[in-house]
Amino acid sequence: MKKSSLLWKVVLLFVLVTEWALANDSTATDFAKAVQAQENGQYKEAIKLYEQILETDMVSPALYNNLGLAYYNNKQLGFAIVQFERALKLAPEHTDAKHNLQAAQQRIEDTYKAPEALFFVQWWHSIVGAFSSTGWAVLFLCLIFMGVTAVVVWQWQHQSLFKGIAILFFCSSFFPLIWGFQQKELETSSNAAIVVNEQIGLRQEPDLSSEEIELVFEGVKVSILEVQDSWTHIELPNHLIGWVPSTMLEQI
């Protein structure tokens, strides 16, 4: 009985490994086809293939970035910005996604930008976005490890210099801890969305007959406040609030 049970476990493991290998091989093939289609200017085909890969839960910053470029070249600015934003949620330091997002944002017809933040607020946000939450966690652990090492050396050598170094490392670890938590909150936040229609009317109430407050253009990033049936209550970058049809937004 035990031998039979072991045999079934081995068979099951073999089947699982085989399925995993075939799935990865299929994904790699689809990705190669998508890249080739993109290089040939077949952007709709590339988008279709990239989306198929995403349906298998195989996600990566490079995949989102490539999909964003395909949408951008297919003149779907809103969907392109969504993909670049998703790439940066996974890897805030992704250089290509940053560059592509900035290029796409320059094409947004945005007449309601928020007031520019104070320089030290911009500086703080740029630091937070320098690494992913995982990157900040690694830096935090490294500083703690070096602090503990300095304490051990101090106890061994009895030199006050190492005591000061240990204090410096422990105090420094406080910053990546804070920045890591803030970056994690940004990565897991689901209240941001991008307008994917060429333009939509921001309305006072969730009704097409309601008064139109403002026109909102494709590519604008908004905050989701509430979802009610087929309508979404949003806040624009300039803090103007209103309702838009949910189908005209794509959540990041």
C-alpha positions in Angstrom: 0.0 0.0 0.0 2.8 2.4 0.9 4.6 1.7 -2.3 1.4 2.3 -4.3 0.8 5.6 -2.5 4.4 6.6 -3.3 4.0 5.7 -6.9 0.9 7.8 -7.2 2.7 10.8 -5.6 5.6 10.4 -8.1 3.1 10.2 -11.0 1.2 13.3 -9.8 4.4 15.2 -9.3 5.5 14.3 -12.9 2.2 15.5 -14.3 2.3 18.8 -12.4 5.9 19.4 -13.5 5.0 18.6 -17.1 2.0 20.9 -17.0 4.1 23.7 -15.5 6.8 23.2 -18.2 4.3 23.2 -21.0 2.5 26.3 -19.6 5.8 28.2 -19.4 6.8 27.0 -22.9 3.5 28.2 -24.3 3.9 31.6 -22.5 7.4 32.0 -23.9 6.1 31.2 -27.4 3.2 33.7 -27.1 5.6 36.4 -25.7 8.0 35.9 -28.7 5.1 36.0 -31.1 3.8 39.2 -29.5 7.2 40.9 -29.7 7.5 39.9 -33.3 4.1 41.2 -34.1 4.9 44.5 -32.3 8.1 44.8 -34.3 6.2 44.3 -37.5 3.7 47.0 -36.6 0.8 44.5 -35.9 -0.1 46.2 -32.7 -3.6 44.7 -32.3 -2.2 41.2 -32.7 0.6 42.0 -30.1 -2.0 43.4 -27.7 -4.1 40.2 -28.1 -1.1 38.0 -27.3 0.1 40.0 -24.4 -3.4 40.0 -22.9 -3.5 36.2 -23.3 -0.3 35.9 -21.3 -1.8 38.1 -18.5 -4.8 35.8 -18.3 -2.5 33.0 -17.2 -1.4 35.2 -14.2 2.1 35.5 -15.6 2.8 39.2 -14.9 6.0 41.2 -15.0 7.1 44.8 -15.4 8.5 44.0 -18.9 5.2 42.5 -20.0 3.2 45.4 -18.8 5.7 47.8 -20.4 5.5 46.0 -23.8 1.8 45.9 -23.7 1.7 49.7 -22.9 3.9 50.3 -25.9 1.6 48.3 -28.1 -1.4 50.3 -26.9 0.5 53.5 -27.4 1.4 52.7 -31.0 -2.2 51.6 -31.6 -3.2 55.1 -30.5 -5.0 54.0 -27.3 -3.3 56.5 -24.9 -5.4 55.7 -21.9 -4.8 51.9 -21.9 -1.1 52.6 -22.6 -0.8 54.7 -19.5 -2.6 52.0 -17.4 0.0 49.4 -18.4 3.0 51.7 -17.7 1.5 52.5 -14.3 1.0 48.8 -13.6 4.7 48.1 -14.6 5.8 50.8 -12.1 3.6 49.4 -9.4 5.6 46.2 -9.7 9.0 47.8 -10.2 9.1 51.6 -9.4 12.7 51.7 -10.6 11.9 50.4 -14.1 13.6 52.9 -16.3 11.8 52.1 -19.6 8.3 52.2 -18.0 9.2 55.6 -16.4 10.3 57.0 -19.7 7.3 55.7 -21.6 4.9 56.9 -19.0 6.4 60.4 -19.1 6.2 60.4 -22.9 2.5 59.3 -22.9 1.6 61.8 -20.2 2.9 64.7 -22.4 0.1 63.9 -24.9 -2.7 64.2 -22.3 -5.0 67.2 -22.8 -5.0 68.2 -19.2 -6.4 71.6 -18.2 -7.1 70.8 -14.5 -3.7 69.8 -13.0 -3.3 69.9 -9.3 -1.2 72.7 -7.9 2.5 71.7 -7.9 3.6 70.2 -4.6 6.3 71.9 -2.4 9.8 70.9 -3.3 10.4 68.8 -0.2 7.1 66.9 -0.8 8.3 66.1 -4.4 11.7 65.1 -3.0 10.0 62.8 -0.5 7.8 61.1 -3.1 10.7 60.7 -5.5 12.7 58.9 -2.7 9.7 56.6 -1.9 9.4 55.6 -5.6 13.1 55.0 -6.0 12.7 51.3 -5.0 9.9 48.7 -4.7 8.7 47.8 -1.2 10.8 44.6 -1.5 13.9 46.8 -2.3 13.3 48.9 0.8 12.8 45.8 2.9 16.1 44.4 1.7 17.9 47.7 2.5 16.2 47.8 6.0 17.4 44.3 6.8 21.0 45.0 5.5 21.2 48.1 7.8 19.9 46.1 10.7 22.4 43.3 10.0 25.3 45.8 9.8 24.1 47.4 13.0 24.1 44.1 14.8 27.5 43.3 13.4 28.8 46.6 14.7 27.4 45.8 18.1 29.2 42.4 18.1 32.5 44.0 17.1 32.0 46.7 19.8 31.5 44.1 22.5 34.5 42.2 21.2 36.9 45.0 20.7 35.6 47.4 23.3 36.0 50.4 21.0 33.4 53.2 21.3 33.8 53.9 17.5 31.8 50.7 16.7 29.1 51.7 19.2 28.6 54.9 17.2 28.5 53.0 14.0 25.9 50.6 15.3 23.7 53.6 16.5 24.1 55.1 13.0 23.0 52.0 11.2 20.0 51.4 13.5 18.9 55.0 13.1 19.4 54.9 9.4 17.2 51.8 9.1 14.2 53.8 10.3 14.0 55.6 6.9 13.8 52.6 4.5 11.3 51.1 6.9 9.0 54.1 6.5 9.6 54.4 2.8 9.0 50.7 2.3 5.6 50.9 4.1 4.6 53.9 2.0 5.7 52.2 -1.2 3.8 49.0 -0.2 0.7 51.1 0.3 1.0 52.6 -3.2 1.6 49.1 -4.7 -1.5 47.6 -3.1 -3.7 50.6 -3.5 -6.6 50.0 -5.9 -8.3 53.4 -5.8 -6.5 54.8 -8.8 -7.8 54.6 -12.4 -7.1 56.1 -15.8 -9.7 57.6 -18.2 -9.6 55.4 -21.3 -12.2 57.1 -23.4 -11.2 60.1 -25.6 -13.3 62.3 -23.4 -16.1 61.9 -20.8 -18.4 64.3 -19.0 -17.9 64.5 -15.2 -21.5 64.7 -13.7 -22.9 65.9 -10.4 -25.0 62.7 -10.0 -24.7 59.1 -11.4 -27.1 59.8 -14.2 -26.7 60.8 -17.8 -29.3 63.5 -17.4 -27.4 65.1 -14.5 -25.5 68.4 -15.0 -22.1 68.1 -16.6 -19.4 69.7 -14.4 -16.3 69.2 -16.5 -14.9 67.4 -19.5 -12.3 64.8 -18.6 -9.8 63.7 -21.3 -8.2 60.3 -22.1 -5.2 59.4 -20.0 -6.0 61.4 -16.9 -5.3 59.7 -13.7 -8.1 59.9 -11.1 -8.9 58.6 -7.6 -11.9 56.3 -7.1 -14.1 57.4 -4.2 -17.1 55.1 -4.7 -18.7 52.7 -7.1 -22.4 52.6 -7.5 -24.0 50.2 -10.1 -22.5 51.2 -13.4 -21.2 54.6 -12.2 -18.0 55.6 -10.4 -17.5 58.6 -8.1 -14.0 60.0 -8.9 -11.7 62.9 -7.8 -9.7 64.7 -10.4 -6.1 65.9 -9.8 -7.4 69.4 -9.1 -9.7 67.8 -6.4 -12.9 68.3 -8.5 -15.4 65.5 -7.7 -18.1 64.0 -9.8 -19.5 60.8 -11.4 -18.5 59.1 -14.7 -19.7 55.7 -16.3 -17.5 52.9 -14.9 -16.8 51.5 -18.4 -14.9 54.7 -19.3 -12.2 54.0 -16.6 -9.6 51.3 -16.2 -8.4 50.6 -12.7 -4.6 50.5 -12.3 
